[in-house]
């Protein structure tokens, strides 16, 4: 994975092979008026620690400060994504309803796709209304793995019939 942070918090966590990654670099450079450099800061150190705990099944929530520039709607979608509990899923329709905008399913899906902080802002927990896996910038195999991982450590039964 590739991560980026400012002095205020983490602004990027993506899979290294995501096609949108160069676009995300450019967009963050423009929005934050900064450039990316190799290095580390306290937020990246905390991110590494918390991701390790997540992958070990010891962490269900992240407490890392985040920097998420975007439109007001995008930021609302990303904030609502963080309300989806570990080990559970929500449909795009349910996500739109939670945002009090039931007609905005496509806009919600688009904002999910623009999320630059994978796993921490858990857009992988959003699925189709029929229960199938759809739409994940990291790829559907990774989405399935993340959901299976969370189910395994959530104490809830895993229903693999949907996959």
N, C-alpha and C positions, 0 to 999 in steps of 0.2 A: 504494500500500500504506500501511497504518497501522502504526506501530511504537510500542512503549512499553518503558521500561527503568527499573529501580530503580538505586540506587547499586551494587548487586551484579551486575547484568547485565540482558540483554534478557529481558523477560517476555511480549512480544506482537509478532507480525509477522503481519498478516492483510491480505487483499484488502479494500479499502475498502467493497466492496459485499457482503461476506459477511453473510448473514442473522443469523448467530450473534454478530456483533460486539458489539451492545449487551449481550447475555448475558455475553459474555467480559469486557467492562468491569466489569460488576457482580460477576462471580465473582472476578476479580482484586482488585477493591476490597475484597471481603470476605476473601479468603484472605491478602492481603498487608497488610491494614489500612492502605490508602493511597488517595489519590485521583489521578486523572490530570490533568496540567496540560500546556499547550503548553510546549515547551522542548527542550533538547538536553543530552546528557551524553556522556561519553567512550564509553560503550557504543553509543549511537545513532550517533555519528560512525564508530566502527569497523564497525558494521552496514552503514551506507551504503557505506563503502569496499569491504567484502567482498561485498556484493550487486552492486555495480558490476562487480567483478572476476568474479563468478559469471556475470553476464549477458553479459560480454565473452568468456566461455569460458576465462578465465584461472585460475579458482578451482574446486576440486573439493571442498574441505572448508572448513568454517567453524570459526574458533577463538574465537568470541565467547563470553564468559561468559553462561550462561543461568540464568534463574530460572523453574522449572517446578513450581509447587505443584500437587499433585493427590494422588490416592490412591497407595498403594504400587504397586498394579498399573499404574495409568496411567503413573507415572514409569518403571517397568520397561519398558513398551511404548515410551515415548518415547525411552528410552536405547537400546533395541534398534533402533529406526528409524534411529538415527545410525550403526549398523553396516552398513547397506545401502550398498554402494559406489556412487559416482557413475556414472551411465550404465547401471545395472542395476536390475532389479526383483525383487520377491519377492511371492509370493501371501500372502493373509491366513493360509492354512493353514501355509505355511512360517514366517511370522512367529510364529504360535502355537507351532509346534514349536521354534523358536529360543528361545522363552521357557520351554521345557520344560513347556508346558501345551497339548498338541495339541487338547484338547477345548474350548478357549476361543476359538474363531475369532470368534464374535459379540462377545465381550468385547474382543478385540483390535481388531476393526473399530470398536467404540464408542470405545475409548480413542484410536485413530487420529483419529477424528472430533472428539475433544475437544482435540487438539493445537492450541495457541494460537500456535505459532511456525512458520508455513509456511516451506517451502523449507529453512530452516536445520535443522529437524527434518523430514527428508524423507518425510513421509507420502504424498507424491505417487508414491513409488516402490513402493507396495503396490498390487497388482492382483488381479483374480479368478484363481482356480485354472485357469480356461480361457484365461488370457492377456488377457482383455478388461479395459478400463478401467471401473472401478466406484468409486463412493464417493469424492468429493473435495469438501471444503467450498468450494474456490475455483472449482468447476465442472469438468466433464470436458474442456472445450476448453483450459482452462489446464493441467490435468494432462497432456494430450497434448502441449501446447507445451513444458512443462518436461521431459518425458521425451524428446521429440525434440531439444530443446536439449542435454540431457546426452549423448544418443547421438552427436550431431554432434561434440561436443568430447571424447568419451571414447576415440575412435579405434576404436570397435567399429562393425560394420555396423548400419545402421538397418533393422529389419524392419517396414515399415509395413503388412504384411498383417494384423497383429493389430488395427489401428485401423480 
